[in-house]
Amino acid sequence: MFRLSYDTIIEKISSTKNISKQEIETKIQEKIIELQDLISKEGAAHIIANELGVNLFEIQNKDLKINEIIPGLNSVNTIGKVTNIFEIRSFSTSTRAGKVANIIIADETGSLRLTIWDENLINKIQNLKELDIVSIKNAYSKENNGFKELHLGSKSSLEINPPGISIEEIKISRMEKKQIKDLKDNENAEILGTIVQLFEPRFYQACPVCNKKVNFLEDHYECSNHGSISPKQIPILNMFIDDGTANIRAVCFRDQAEKILGQNPEDFNIVKSQTMGKQYILKGRTKRNEMFDRTEFTITEIQEQNPKELLKEMESSINI
């Protein structure tokens, strides 16, 4: 399903038709009134775009900037500079065995994760380095935990450092820094807080390819996407974070949980005593837990805060 933000639609109409954003928003408000408030402003914006002859999803023969990529697109072409390279993972299912690679690419408009499934392309990036430029053709976009990703399959192509292509400046997509008291439901945010409670981890069996929870059927584990598999244990770690303005229950999974637990935690009580009271930078997404009537935080990235770096940041803020 295509999903465009309200601001993206406004920008697309304005740049295509050379109409001011204020004029477009006036048309949208008039459309909402005309339809007796039975439509959202995003829906009204779609109608206005259609009335003005603006094709919001026209991407043929056009390389997209990273901020133009939305979840649900096929045949995406883009160019980006490599900022992070992650370890290549192997997987095995009843029908397929292979590898998957992940890198982060960025241009002057933003950054995203690039997931590579095709083994020929994975072999091609064995010597890939940070700051290399990659040209991507025929990728498809998805959403994962509130973030957009590009995926490369057997029909995709990747060229490293294509001649005549350069990217001087890049923009790393960052989350808005917030205090816990200001967090709202269903938003991405970055918080700085102290772990004041840590609960003993739980584990579940997951598919080694997609990390989804699997079911045990008779004598084997079954993934709904990848069939019969040999599962791996995924840790779930719950905690309470406090930043002085409020506190919030937070949860992290997989490698983020292992940053706190370690690869093979022998004694959780030792881990707990060493962790509580430490400050962490946490990036993730809020969601509403209806059962307990509270907002919770799902962590996508966690990093221990260096006290010296925090002091430098505070001093810098004071001097501005």
Backbone hydrogen bonds in HBPLUS format (Angstrom, degrees):
<---DONOR---> <-ACCEPTOR-->    atom                        ^
c    i                          cat <-CA-CA->   ^        H-A-AA   ^      H-
h    n   atom  resd res      DA  || num        DHA   H-A  angle D-A-AA Bond
n    s   type  num  typ     dist DA aas  dist angle  dist       angle   num
A0009-ILE N   A0005-SER O   3.07 MM   4  6.40 156.2  2.13 152.5 158.2     1
A0010-ILE N   A0006-TYR O   3.04 MM   4  6.34 163.8  2.07 153.3 157.5     2
A0011-GLU N   A0007-ASP O   2.94 MM   4  6.13 162.8  1.97 147.7 152.5     3
A0012-LYS N   A0008-THR O   2.92 MM   4  6.11 154.4  1.99 146.0 153.0     4
A0013-ILE N   A0009-ILE O   2.98 MM   4  6.23 165.2  2.00 156.7 159.5     5
A0014-SER N   A0010-ILE O   2.92 MM   4  6.06 167.1  1.93 153.7 157.9     6
A0015-SER N   A0011-GLU O   2.96 MM   4  6.04 165.9  1.98 149.3 152.8     7
A0016-THR N   A0012-LYS O   3.04 MM   4  6.02 148.8  2.14 142.0 150.5     8
A0017-LYS N   A0013-ILE O   2.91 MM   4  5.88 166.8  1.93 154.4 157.8     9
A0018-ASN N   A0014-SER O   2.82 MM   4  5.16 122.2  2.16 135.0 144.4    10
A0024-ILE N   A0020-SER O   3.12 MM   4  6.47 156.2  2.18 148.5 155.1    11
A0025-GLU N   A0021-LYS O   2.93 MM   4  6.15 163.6  1.95 151.6 155.6    12
A0026-THR N   A0022-GLN O   3.01 MM   4  6.23 144.9  2.14 142.5 152.0    13
A0027-LYS N   A0023-GLU O   3.10 MM   4  6.41 155.6  2.16 145.5 151.1    14
A0028-ILE N   A0024-ILE O   2.95 MM   4  6.29 150.1  2.04 147.5 156.6    15
A0029-GLN N   A0025-GLU O   2.96 MM   4  6.19 159.6  2.00 146.5 150.9    16
A0030-GLU N   A0026-THR O   2.99 MM   4  6.23 156.4  2.05 148.2 154.8    17
A0031-LYS N   A0027-LYS O   2.96 MM   4  6.19 146.4  2.07 141.3 150.5    18
A0032-ILE N   A0028-ILE O   2.96 MM   4  6.28 152.6  2.03 149.2 156.5    19
A0033-ILE N   A0029-GLN O   3.04 MM   4  6.31 159.5  2.08 148.3 153.2    20
A0034-GLU N   A0030-GLU O   2.86 MM   4  6.04 154.6  1.93 142.6 150.5    21
A0035-LEU N   A0031-LYS O   2.96 MM   4  6.18 147.0  2.07 144.4 152.3    22
A0037-ASP N   A0032-ILE O   2.89 MM   5  5.20 170.0  1.90 153.0 153.5    23
A0036-GLN N   A0033-ILE O   3.01 MM   3  4.91 158.4  2.06 107.2 109.3    24
A0038-LEU N   A0035-LEU O   3.11 MM   3  5.80 150.0  2.21 117.5 125.2    25
A0044-ALA N   A0040-SER O   2.93 MM   4  6.24 157.3  1.98 149.8 156.2    26
A0045-ALA N   A0041-LYS O   2.91 MM   4  6.05 147.1  2.02 137.8 146.7    27
A0046-HIS N   A0042-GLU O   3.04 MM   4  6.36 148.5  2.14 144.4 152.1    28
A0047-ILE N   A0043-GLY O   3.12 MM   4  6.47 154.2  2.19 144.9 151.5    29
A0048-ILE N   A0044-ALA O   2.97 MM   4  6.26 159.7  2.01 151.3 156.3    30
A0049-ALA N   A0045-ALA O   2.94 MM   4  6.13 158.6  1.98 147.0 153.0    31
A0050-ASN N   A0046-HIS O   2.98 MM   4  6.24 156.4  2.04 147.0 153.2    32
A0051-GLU N   A0047-ILE O   2.89 MM   4  6.17 157.8  1.94 151.5 157.8    33
A0052-LEU N   A0048-ILE O   2.97 MM   4  6.17 141.8  2.12 145.8 155.6    34
A0054-VAL N   A0049-ALA O   2.81 MM   5  5.01 168.5  1.82 156.3 152.4    35
A0053-GLY N   A0050-ASN O   3.07 MM   3  5.04 156.2  2.13 101.1 108.3    36
A0058-GLU N   A0055-ASN O   3.45 MM   3  5.51 161.1  2.49 113.5 110.8    37
A0064-LEU N   A0077-ASN O   2.80 MM  13  6.06 163.0  1.83 164.3 159.5    38
A0068-GLU N   A0065-LYS O   2.92 MM   3  5.31 151.9  2.00 111.3 120.5    39
A0069-ILE N   A0066-ILE O   3.25 MM   3  5.44 155.9  2.31 105.1 112.1    40
A0072-GLY N   A0141-SER O   3.08 MM  69  5.42 163.0  2.11 111.9 116.0    41
A0141-SER N   A0073-LEU O   2.93 MM  68  5.26 157.1  1.99 143.8 150.8    42
A0076-VAL N   A0139-ALA O   2.78 MM  63  4.83 177.7  1.78 141.1 141.5    43
A0139-ALA N   A0076-VAL O   2.99 MM  63  4.83 177.0  1.99 136.0 135.6    44
A0078-THR N   A0136-ILE O   3.04 MM  58  5.23 149.8  2.13 131.1 139.8    45
A0136-ILE N   A0078-THR O   2.77 MM  58  5.23 170.6  1.78 171.8 172.9    46
A0080-GLY N   A0134-VAL O   3.07 MM  54  5.60 159.7  2.11 154.8 161.1    47
A0134-VAL N   A0080-GLY O   2.88 MM  54  5.60 166.2  1.90 167.9 171.3    48
A0081-LYS N   A0106-ALA O   2.73 MM  25  5.19 173.4  1.74 148.5 148.7    49
A0106-ALA N   A0081-LYS O   2.88 MM  25  5.19 142.4  2.02 131.3 143.0    50
A0082-VAL N   A0132-ASP O   2.81 MM  50  5.49 169.6  1.82 169.3 172.8    51
A0131-LEU N   A0082-VAL O   2.72 MM  49  4.95 166.4  1.73 141.0 145.9    52
A0083-THR N   A0104-ILE O   2.86 MM  21  5.58 170.8  1.87 151.9 154.7    53
A0104-ILE N   A0084-ASN O   2.94 MM  20  4.98 159.7  1.98 137.2 140.1    54
A0086-PHE N   A0102-ASN O   3.07 MM  16  5.58 162.8  2.10 165.0 164.8    55
A0089-ARG N   A0100-VAL O   3.01 MM  11  5.42 163.6  2.03 164.4 160.6    56
A0100-VAL N   A0089-ARG O   2.85 MM  11  5.42 148.3  1.95 152.6 160.3    57
A0091-PHE N   A0098-GLY O   2.86 MM   7  5.52 158.4  1.91 150.5 150.6    58
A0098-GLY N   A0091-PHE O   2.97 MM   7  5.52 162.2  2.01 145.4 149.4    59
A0093-THR N   A0096-ARG O   2.65 MM   3  5.13 152.7  1.72 152.6 162.3    60
A0094-SER N   A0228-SER O   2.54 MM 134  4.80 120.7  1.88 148.7 161.7    61
A0101-ALA N   A0116-ILE O   2.98 MM  15  5.06 162.2  2.02 143.5 149.4    62
A0116-ILE N   A0101-ALA O   2.78 MM  15  5.06 168.8  1.80 152.6 156.5    63
A0103-ILE N   A0114-LEU O   2.98 MM  11  5.26 155.0  2.05 145.1 153.3    64
A0114-LEU N   A0103-ILE O   2.72 MM  11  5.26 169.2  1.73 167.0 167.1    65
A0105-ILE N   A0112-LEU O   3.04 MM   7  5.79 160.1  2.08 168.8 171.0    66
A0112-LEU N   A0105-ILE O   3.01 MM   7  5.79 152.0  2.09 159.5 167.8    67
A0107-ASP N   A0110-GLY O   2.97 MM   3  5.69 156.8  2.02 163.6 171.1    68
A0171-LYS N   A0107-ASP O   2.71 MM  64  6.04 150.2  1.80 155.3 147.1    69
A0150-LEU N   A0113-ARG O   2.98 MM  37  6.38 164.7  2.01 162.5 167.6    70
A0115-THR N   A0150-LEU O   2.80 MM  35  6.18 167.1  1.81 164.8 167.3    71
A0152-LEU N   A0115-THR O   2.83 MM  37  6.25 153.2  1.90 160.4 166.5    72
A0117-TRP N   A0152-LEU O   2.96 MM  35  6.02 175.6  1.96 165.5 167.0    73
A0122-ILE N   A0118-ASP O   2.96 MM   4  6.27 151.5  2.04 148.0 157.2    74
A0123-ASN N   A0119-GLU O   2.86 MM   4  6.06 158.5  1.91 148.8 153.5    75
A0124-LYS N   A0120-ASN O   3.12 MM   4  6.28 138.9  2.29 131.9 143.0    76
A0125-ILE N   A0121-LEU O   3.21 MM   4  6.54 130.7  2.46 140.4 151.4    77
A0125-ILE N   A0122-ILE O   3.17 MM   3  5.36 138.5  2.35 100.1 110.7    78
A0126-GLN N   A0123-ASN O   3.38 MM   3  5.41 167.0  2.40 106.9 108.1    79
A0128-LEU N   A0125-ILE O   2.98 MM   3  4.83 167.4  2.00 110.5 112.1    80
A0132-ASP N   A0129-LYS O   3.11 MM   3  5.64 155.2  2.17 132.1 134.0    81
A0161-ASN N   A0133-ILE O   2.55 MM  28  4.78 167.4  1.56 164.1 162.3    82
A0135-SER N   A0159-GLU O   2.81 MM  24  5.07 159.3  1.86 147.4 154.7    83
A0159-GLU N   A0135-SER O   2.99 MM  24  5.07 155.3  2.05 139.7 147.7    84
A0137-LYS N   A0157-SER O   3.07 MM  20  5.13 161.6  2.10 144.9 143.5    85
A0157-SER N   A0137-LYS O   3.04 MM  20  5.13 156.8  2.10 140.2 142.2    86
A0140-TYR N   A0151-HIS O   3.09 MM  11  5.38 160.3  2.13 146.9 153.1    87
A0151-HIS N   A0140-TYR O   2.77 MM  11  5.38 158.8  1.82 156.8 164.1    88
A0142-LYS N   A0149-GLU O   2.94 MM   7  5.29 154.3  2.01 141.2 148.4    89
A0149-GLU N   A0142-LYS O   2.83 MM   7  5.29 153.4  1.90 152.0 154.3    90
A0144-ASN N   A0147-PHE O   2.69 MM   3  5.20 163.6  1.72 154.3 159.7    91
A0147-PHE N   A0144-ASN O   3.00 MM   3  5.20 160.2  2.04 110.6 117.0    92
A0156-SER N   A0153-GLY O   3.13 MM   3  5.37 162.1  2.16 110.1 115.4    93
A0165-ILE N   A0162-PRO O   3.38 MM   3  5.92 153.9  2.46 138.0 136.2    94
A0190-GLU N   A0176-GLU O   2.94 MM  14  5.88 154.8  2.00 143.0 140.9    95
A0178-LYS N   A0190-GLU O   2.86 MM  12  6.07 160.3  1.90 165.9 167.6    96
A0182-ASP N   A0179-GLN O   2.96 MM   3  5.48 148.9  2.05 113.7 123.0    97
A0183-LEU N   A0180-ILE O   3.17 MM   3  5.36 167.7  2.19 111.4 115.2    98
A0186-ASN N   A0286-THR O   3.08 MM 100  4.96 127.0  2.38  98.0 109.5    99
A0286-THR N   A0187-GLU O   2.99 MM  99  5.54 160.0  2.04 148.5 152.0   100
A0189-ALA N   A0284-GLY O   2.98 MM  95  5.81 157.3  2.03 151.8 157.3   101
A0284-GLY N   A0189-ALA O   3.07 MM  95  5.81 154.9  2.13 162.3 170.0   102
A0191-ILE N   A0282-LEU O   2.85 MM  91  5.34 162.2  1.88 155.9 160.5   103
A0282-LEU N   A0191-ILE O   2.85 MM  91  5.34 172.4  1.86 163.9 166.6   104
A0193-GLY N   A0280-TYR O   3.08 MM  87  5.67 160.3  2.12 160.1 161.7   105
A0280-TYR N   A0193-GLY O   2.81 MM  87  5.67 162.3  1.84 167.4 170.9   106
A0194-THR N   A0242-ASP O   2.79 MM  48  5.26 171.4  1.79 146.0 146.5   107
A0242-ASP N   A0194-THR O   2.96 MM  48  5.26 157.6  2.01 141.9 148.7   108
A0195-ILE N   A0278-LYS O   3.11 MM  83  6.01 157.4  2.16 167.3 166.9   109
A0277-GLY N   A0195-ILE O   2.80 MM  82  5.55 164.0  1.83 157.7 163.2   110
A0196-VAL N   A0240-PHE O   2.99 MM  44  5.73 160.6  2.03 152.2 158.2   111
A0240-PHE N   A0197-GLN O   2.92 MM  43  5.05 151.8  2.00 137.3 140.7   112
A0199-PHE N   A0238-ASN O   3.01 MM  39  5.52 176.9  2.01 154.3 153.8   113
A0202-ARG N   A0236-ILE O   3.03 MM  34  5.17 160.4  2.07 147.8 152.0   114
A0236-ILE N   A0202-ARG O   2.70 MM  34  5.17 149.0  1.79 159.5 159.8   115
A0204-TYR N   A0234-ILE O   3.06 MM  30  5.36 148.1  2.16 137.2 146.6   116
A0234-ILE N   A0204-TYR O   2.84 MM  30  5.36 163.4  1.87 154.4 160.1   117
A0214-VAL N   A0205-GLN O   3.13 MM   9  6.06 161.4  2.16 143.4 143.9   118
A0206-ALA N   A0232-LYS O   2.89 MM  26  5.42 157.9  1.94 152.2 159.6   119
A0232-LYS N   A0206-ALA O   3.00 MM  26  5.42 156.3  2.05 145.0 152.4   120
A0207-CYS N   A0212-LYS O   2.88 MM   5  5.50 157.1  1.94 150.5 155.8   121
A0211-ASN N   A0207-CYS O   2.92 MM   4  4.78 137.5  2.11 130.2 138.6   122
A0215-ASN N   A0222-GLU O   3.14 MM   7  5.37 161.5  2.18 151.1 147.5   123
A0222-GLU N   A0215-ASN O   2.75 MM   7  5.37 163.3  1.78 160.6 166.4   124
A0217-LEU N   A0220-HIS O   2.76 MM   3  5.50 161.3  1.79 178.2 174.7   125
A0219-ASP N   A0217-LEU O   2.66 MM   2  5.84 104.9  2.22 122.5 108.5   126
A0220-HIS N   A0217-LEU O   3.06 MM   3  5.50 160.2  2.10 126.2 132.3   127
A0229-ILE N   A0221-TYR O   3.05 MM   8  5.81 161.0  2.09 146.5 151.5   128
A0223-CYS N   A0227-GLY O   2.78 MM   4  4.88 173.8  1.78 135.5 137.1   129
A0227-GLY N   A0223-CYS O   2.91 MM   4  4.88 130.4  2.16 143.1 138.0   130
A0237-LEU N   A0252-CYS O   2.97 MM  15  5.42 171.3  1.98 162.4 164.7   131
A0252-CYS N   A0237-LEU O   3.00 MM  15  5.42 152.5  2.08 143.9 152.5   132
A0239-MET N   A0250-ALA O   2.90 MM  11  5.35 151.7  1.98 156.7 158.4   133
A0250-ALA N   A0239-MET O   2.79 MM  11  5.35 169.0  1.80 153.9 156.7   134
A0241-ILE N   A0248-ILE O   2.93 MM   7  5.43 167.1  1.94 153.8 156.2   135
A0248-ILE N   A0241-ILE O   2.90 MM   7  5.43 146.3  2.02 146.5 157.5   136
A0243-ASP N   A0246-ALA O   3.25 MM   3  6.18 159.5  2.30 171.2 174.2   137
A0297-PHE N   A0249-ARG O   2.98 MM  48  6.31 156.5  2.03 151.9 158.7   138
A0251-VAL N   A0297-PHE O   2.96 MM  46  6.47 147.3  2.07 160.9 168.3   139
A0299-ILE N   A0251-VAL O   2.86 MM  48  5.96 170.1  1.87 162.8 165.8   140
A0256-GLN N   A0253-PHE O   3.09 MM   3  5.76 125.5  2.40 152.8 149.3   141
A0257-ALA N   A0253-PHE O   3.19 MM   4  5.06 153.4  2.27 108.5 112.8   142
A0257-ALA N   A0254-ARG O   3.08 MM   3  5.41 121.4  2.44 104.6 118.4   143
A0258-GLU N   A0254-ARG O   3.01 MM   4  6.34 150.6  2.09 147.8 157.2   144
A0259-LYS N   A0255-ASP O   3.10 MM   4  6.33 126.3  2.40 134.7 146.6   145
A0259-LYS N   A0256-GLN O   3.29 MM   3  5.23 139.4  2.47  92.0 102.9   146
A0260-ILE N   A0257-ALA O   3.08 MM   3  5.59 143.7  2.21 108.9 118.1   147
A0261-LEU N   A0257-ALA O   2.91 MM   4  6.15 171.0  1.92 153.0 156.1   148
A0262-GLY N   A0258-GLU O   2.68 MM   4  4.76 150.0  1.77 125.7 133.6   149
A0270-ILE N   A0267-ASP O   3.12 MM   3  5.55 132.8  2.36 107.2 118.4   150
A0271-VAL N   A0267-ASP O   3.30 MM   4  6.72 159.9  2.35 147.9 153.2   151
A0272-LYS N   A0268-PHE O   2.77 MM   4  6.00 160.6  1.80 157.0 162.5   152
A0273-SER N   A0269-ASN O   3.02 MM   4  6.15 161.4  2.06 141.0 145.6   153
A0274-GLN N   A0270-ILE O   3.02 MM   4  6.18 147.4  2.13 147.2 155.9   154
A0275-THR N   A0271-VAL O   3.02 MM   4  6.06 126.1  2.32 140.6 154.1   155
A0275-THR N   A0272-LYS O   3.20 MM   3  5.16 139.4  2.37  96.2 107.5   156
A0276-MET N   A0272-LYS O   3.01 MM   4  5.99 177.6  2.01 159.8 160.0   157
A0278-LYS N   A0275-THR O   3.05 MM   3  5.75 156.0  2.11 144.9 145.9   158
A0305-GLN N   A0279-GLN O   2.88 MM  26  5.45 170.5  1.89 131.0 134.0   159
A0281-ILE N   A0303-GLN O   2.72 MM  22  5.21 168.4  1.74 162.7 162.5   160
A0303-GLN N   A0281-ILE O   2.96 MM  22  5.21 152.1  2.04 149.8 157.5   161
A0283-LYS N   A0301-GLU O   2.87 MM  18  5.12 169.1  1.89 157.3 159.7   162
A0300-THR N   A0283-LYS O   2.74 MM  17  5.75 165.1  1.77 145.2 150.6   163
A0301-GLU N   A0283-LYS O   3.19 MM  18  5.12 150.7  2.28 142.7 138.1   164
A0285-ARG N   A0298-THR O   2.99 MM  13  5.33 152.2  2.07 143.9 150.0   165
A0298-THR N   A0285-ARG O   2.86 MM  13  5.33 176.3  1.86 155.8 154.5   166
A0287-LYS N   A0296-GLU O   2.95 MM   9  5.51 149.1  2.05 147.2 153.3   167
A0296-GLU N   A0287-LYS O   2.85 MM   9  5.51 169.6  1.87 165.6 168.2   168
A0289-ASN N   A0294-ARG O   2.78 MM   5  5.40 171.3  1.79 173.3 172.0   169
A0293-ASP N   A0289-ASN O   2.78 MM   4  5.65 111.8  2.25 140.5 159.9   170
A0294-ARG N   A0289-ASN O   3.21 MM   5  5.40 154.8  2.28 135.8 142.5   171
A0309-GLU N   A0306-ASN O   3.02 MM   3  5.29 116.1  2.44 105.1 120.2   172
A0310-LEU N   A0306-ASN O   2.95 MM   4  6.24 158.1  2.00 158.1 165.3   173
A0311-LEU N   A0307-PRO O   2.96 MM   4  6.16 154.5  2.02 145.2 151.5   174
A0312-LYS N   A0308-LYS O   3.02 MM   4  6.30 155.0  2.08 145.5 152.1   175
A0313-GLU N   A0309-GLU O   2.98 MM   4  6.24 156.8  2.03 148.1 154.1   176
A0314-MET N   A0310-LEU O   2.96 MM   4  6.24 154.4  2.03 147.6 154.6   177
A0315-GLU N   A0311-LEU O   2.92 MM   4  6.14 159.5  1.96 150.0 155.6   178
A0316-SER N   A0312-LYS O   2.85 MM   4  6.04 153.7  1.92 146.6 154.4   179
A0317-SER N   A0313-GLU O   2.99 MM   4  6.20 151.3  2.07 143.0 150.2   180
A0318-ILE N   A0314-MET O   3.05 MM   4  6.31 149.3  2.15 144.3 152.4   181
A0319-ASN N   A0315-GLU O   3.06 MM   4  6.29 147.8  2.16 145.2 153.3   182
